[in-house]
Amino acid sequence: MNVTELKNLQAPLKDKYREQPESAIITLKAEGKIGEGISCKVETGKAIVEAGLHPATGGTGMLACSGDMLLEALVACAGVTLQAVATAIEVNIKSGTVRAEGDLDFRGTLGVSKEAPIGFKTIRMEFDLDTDAGEEQITALKKLTERYCVVYQTLAKGVEVNTEYHIK
């Protein structure tokens, strides 16, 4: 896809969202079915992923770990956003790799230590890009990718999460 194709694809959507701001509010959903043992089957839209305990909390390692899935969502979103931004600002990316890694202290989630945080303490992202872009272009690419990546922004800024339990 080139910059013209991207603009032609997104222009009608941008116009619609300017004219009808409420049409830009879309609710994304995920659903999982509580499975056997300690697992949850999540429909991804393309497949069903069965998540379970990480080996550091007693899992076998045979099921997906939700922490890994969070990092995978970040990598996927950042990779797609980077490609869209590169296309929009006409930076040629010949190839690249996006990596994310995060540090967890499993004492927190297992209730071993009330002082140990539950969740990622830090997340690090790395982009290895094969490009002939100059320093200014890379700076713009970084800034815009971080600005427009939904998962990055959600993690970086935090979000209110409301929960409800419906008992049958």
C-alpha positions in Angstrom: 0.0 0.0 0.0 1.3 3.5 -0.8 0.4 6.9 0.7 -2.3 7.6 -1.9 -4.0 4.3 -1.4 -3.9 4.7 2.4 -5.3 8.3 2.2 -8.1 7.1 -0.2 -8.9 4.3 2.1 -9.1 6.5 5.3 -10.4 9.8 3.8 -14.1 8.8 3.8 -13.8 7.5 7.3 -12.1 10.6 8.6 -14.8 12.8 6.9 -17.6 10.7 8.4 -16.0 11.0 11.9 -15.7 14.7 11.5 -19.3 15.1 10.4 -20.7 12.5 12.8 -18.4 12.2 15.8 -20.6 9.7 17.5 -20.1 7.2 14.6 -16.4 7.0 15.5 -17.2 5.5 18.9 -16.9 1.7 18.4 -17.1 -0.8 21.2 -14.6 -3.6 20.8 -15.4 -6.8 22.6 -13.7 -10.0 23.7 -15.4 -13.0 25.2 -14.0 -16.1 26.8 -15.5 -19.3 28.1 -14.3 -20.7 31.4 -12.7 -24.0 30.6 -11.8 -27.2 32.3 -9.0 -27.0 34.9 -7.8 -23.5 35.2 -8.3 -22.2 31.6 -10.3 -19.7 29.6 -11.1 -20.1 25.8 -11.0 -16.7 24.1 -12.3 -16.2 20.5 -9.9 -13.9 18.7 -12.0 -13.4 15.6 -9.6 -15.7 13.6 -9.2 -18.6 16.1 -9.9 -19.7 19.6 -7.0 -19.3 22.0 -7.1 -21.2 25.3 -5.3 -19.3 28.1 -4.1 -20.8 31.3 -1.7 -20.3 34.1 1.9 -19.3 33.4 4.4 -21.9 34.5 5.6 -19.5 37.2 2.1 -19.8 38.8 1.7 -23.5 38.4 0.7 -23.8 34.7 2.1 -26.4 32.3 3.1 -24.0 29.6 0.8 -25.7 27.2 -1.8 -22.9 27.2 -1.4 -19.3 26.2 -0.4 -16.9 29.0 -2.6 -13.8 29.2 0.5 -11.7 30.0 2.1 -12.9 26.8 -1.1 -12.2 25.0 -1.0 -8.6 26.3 2.5 -8.2 25.0 1.5 -9.8 21.7 -1.4 -7.3 21.4 1.1 -4.5 22.0 3.5 -5.8 19.4 0.7 -6.3 16.8 -0.8 -2.9 17.4 2.6 -1.1 17.3 3.6 -3.0 14.2 0.5 -2.2 12.3 0.5 1.4 13.5 4.2 1.8 12.5 3.4 0.5 9.0 0.5 2.9 8.6 2.5 5.9 9.9 5.4 5.0 7.7 3.1 4.8 4.7 1.5 8.1 5.5 4.8 10.0 6.0 6.4 8.2 3.1 9.1 6.3 5.0 10.1 3.2 3.3 10.4 0.2 5.7 12.0 -2.7 3.8 11.5 -5.0 6.8 11.4 -4.9 10.5 10.9 -6.6 13.8 8.9 -5.3 16.8 9.5 -6.9 20.2 8.0 -6.2 23.6 9.1 -7.7 27.0 7.9 -7.0 30.4 8.9 -7.7 34.0 6.6 -9.5 36.4 7.1 -10.3 40.0 5.0 -13.4 40.5 5.0 -13.1 44.3 2.3 -10.5 43.9 -0.1 -12.5 41.8 0.4 -15.6 44.0 -0.2 -13.6 47.2 3.2 -14.4 48.5 4.1 -10.7 49.2 1.7 -7.8 49.6 4.6 -5.5 48.7 5.2 -7.1 45.3 3.3 -5.4 42.5 0.7 -7.3 40.6 1.1 -6.7 36.9 4.0 -5.6 34.7 6.5 -3.3 36.5 8.0 -2.2 33.2 7.5 -3.0 29.5 10.3 -2.4 27.0 9.7 -2.2 23.3 12.3 -2.6 20.5 12.0 -1.9 16.8 14.6 -3.2 14.5 14.0 -1.6 11.1 15.7 -1.9 7.7 15.1 1.5 6.3 17.0 4.3 4.6 15.1 6.9 6.6 17.0 9.8 8.1 17.1 10.8 11.8 14.3 13.3 11.4 12.0 10.7 9.7 12.8 8.1 12.4 12.0 10.7 15.1 8.6 11.4 13.4 7.9 7.7 12.9 8.6 7.0 16.6 6.5 9.9 17.8 3.5 9.2 15.6 3.6 5.4 16.2 3.5 6.0 19.9 0.8 8.6 19.6 -1.6 6.5 17.4 -1.0 3.0 18.8 -4.2 2.1 20.7 -2.6 -0.6 22.9 0.5 1.5 23.6 -1.6 4.5 24.7 -3.9 2.4 26.8 -1.0 0.9 28.7 1.0 4.1 28.9 -1.9 6.3 30.2 -3.9 3.7 32.0 -7.6 3.3 31.8 -10.5 2.9 34.1 -11.8 -0.7 34.2 -15.3 -1.3 35.6 -16.4 -4.8 36.5 -19.7 -6.4 37.1 -20.5 -10.0 38.2 -23.8 -11.6 37.1 -24.6 -14.7 39.1 -26.9 -17.3 37.7 
